[in-house]
Each structure stands twice: as structure tokens, then as C-alpha cells.
Amino acid sequence: MERFLAEVERRAFHIARYSLRDDDEALDAVQDAMLKLVRRYSSRPAAEWPPLFYRILGNCVRDMQRRRAVRNRVIAWFGRGDATGRERDIVAEAPDCREPGPEKQQQLDDAMQALQQAVADLPPRQREAFLLRQMEGLDVAVTARTMGCSQGSVKTHYSRAVHNLRERLGEYW
């Protein structure tokens, strides 16, 4: 296993560097791929190692690209630094989401109460279509079978329910 890893190390680094365009991330990807190969597949025959290793390396590279894309989106959203040019700690600046304050909790309670009343006031078929589609997560075909009507009817009832709720609950949502 050691000889195999020594043979592929340089080529793997070049592959990862071309994809990631960063030497440090490329080294991390190669190291992760090597560790995963040793931990999971060292008992396999040596002939199986090359395809396994390059598959693992490709997955590591894609994972790093995805993490980078998410990190860049977060940084773009919050900005890279403050007015003085210092890096911002977006985690420290994030609001505490564990519990809303009393005013926010009252607003949420009022909104939920209004939603429950608005759904209860819908015509029966609209209410049924809305609850099956939105609350139960059923698709149109299953909802149609459940309601005993066509898929077009389900779409119509659901659309009308959503429009009615939006009109009635506009102040909350």
C-alpha cells in the first residue's frame, strides 16, 4: 500500500491542483483520499486500488469545490470585512435564533392563529386540497385519488386555496 501511495502521490496532487487551483486544498484532498483508501480498502487486492483511489480523490475534490462554493456564497452575502478592512466574524454577528423575544413570539402566535382560522374558513374542497398538498406533502396524483377527483381539479382547488390564503393573510406573510 505504501509503495502504491508513493507512486500516485505526485500525479494525484497535480490532478487535484488543476481542479481546485489551490495547492493547500489540493494537498488536503490527496491526503483525505489516501486516508480513506487505507482505512476502507487496504484489504482489497492491489489491482483494485488505482480505480478506487482516483474515484475517492474525485469525490474529495468535488466536496471541496462544493464547500468553497457555499463558503463564497456566505461571504458574498455578509461581505468580506468591515469599514476598517478587518475580517468579519459572521458567526459571532449572527442573531441568537434559539428563542424569539416576547414581541416576536406574540407576532408568531398571532400569525399562526390567523392561518388556522383562514384555513378553517376555506371551502371544504379547497381546504382538503390545501391540507393534503401542503401539510401532508402529497403530490397531485395521490391527492386526486384521495379526493376522488381529477388532477386538474386538485390543481384548481389548491390554486384557489393559496390565492384565498394570500389575500386573507397578506398582512402576516
N, C-alpha and C positions, 0 to 999 in steps of 0.2 A: 504494500500500500504506500509506504514512504517513497519508494522509487517512482511509482506512478504519479504521486502528487508533485514530486520534484520535477518530473518531465513536463507536466501540464501547467505548472505554476506560471511561467512567463507568458505562454500563449493565452491562458485564461485571463491574466491581467490585461493583456492588450485587447482582448475581446470586451472585457468589462469597461475598460477605459474608453474605447470607441463609442460604446453605448451611453455611458454615464458622463463622459467628458470631465471627469474629476478623478485625480489619482487616488485621493483618500477614500472616496466612495468605492472606487474600483477595487482597491486593496481589501476593503471591508467585504465586498461582495464575494471576492475569491476566497477569503478566509471563511466566510459563512458557508459557502458551497463545499469547501474542503471538510469543514467540521461536520456538516450534515451527511456527506458521503461516508465519512469514517464511522459516525455514530449509527447510521441506519443500514449501510450496505457493505461494510467491511467483510462480512461473512460470505458475500456473493463471489462468484468466480471473477478473476481479474479481467476476463474478456468483457464482462458487463459494465465495468467501471467507467470507461470513456463516455458511452451514451448517457449513463446515469449522471455523471459529473456535469456534463455540459447541459443537461436538462435542468439540474439543480442550479447551476450558475445562471442560466437564462431566467429562471424563476426569481432568483435573488436580485438580479439586475432589474427585472420588471417591478418587483416590490419596492426597490429603492427609487425607481422613477415615479411610482405612484405616491410614495411618501413625500418625495420632493414636490410633486405637483400639488399635493394637499398643503404642504408647508408654504409653498409660494402663494397659494390662494389665500391662506390665512394672513400671511404677511402683507399681501396686496390689500386685503380688506382693512387691516388695522394699521398699516403703514409701517415703515422700517424704523423710524426714530421720531423723537420729539423735536421741538424747535431748536434745541441746542445740539442736535445731531447724535445724542446718545440713543443706544438701542432701547426700545421699549420692552417691558416685560408684560406681554398681553395676558398672561395667566394671572399675574398679580392685579392687573387692572380689571379683570372680568368681574362682573357683579356676582354677589352671592345668590345663587339660584335655589338654594335649599328650601327656603320658606319665603313666601311673599309677605310683605308687610300687611298690617291690618287693612289699610285702604285698598291695596291691590287684591287682597283676599275677598273683600266685600264686592269689588268690581267683578271678580271671577264668579262669585256666588250669584250675583245678580244676572250675569250673562248666562250662566247655566240654567237658572230658573226661567229666564226668558226663552231659552232654547227649548226646554222641556215643554213649556206652555205652547210655544209656536208649533212644535211637532204634534202635540196633542190636538191642536186646532186644525191641523191639515185634514182634508177629506180622506176618508178611510183608505182608498186605493193609493193615493199619493203617499200617505203615511206608511203604508205597508211596503211600497216600493222603496221609499227612502230608508226605512229601517233595515230592510233586507240587504240593500246595496251598500249603504254607508256603515251601519252598525255591525251587521253580520259579515260583511265583506263578500257577499255572493256575487258572482258575475251575472250578466244579463240573462244568459240561457237558463241558469239554475233558478234565478228569480222568477223568470217567466213560467217555468214548470211549477214552482212553488205557488205562484199566484193564480195559475190556471189561465194564463192569457198569452198573447204573442210577445215576442221580444220587442217589437215596435211599441206595443202598449206599455211595457215596462219602461222603455226609454222616455216615452211621453210623460207617464206618471212621475217618474224620477225627475225629469227636467222641470216639470211644473212645481214639484215639491221644492226643489232647490231655489227656483225663482221666487216662490212664495216666502221661503225662509229668508232669503237675502233681502227681500223687500221689507219684511217684518223686523228683521234683526240687524238692519243696516247700522244702527247706532252702536251696536256691540261689536260687529265684525266688519 
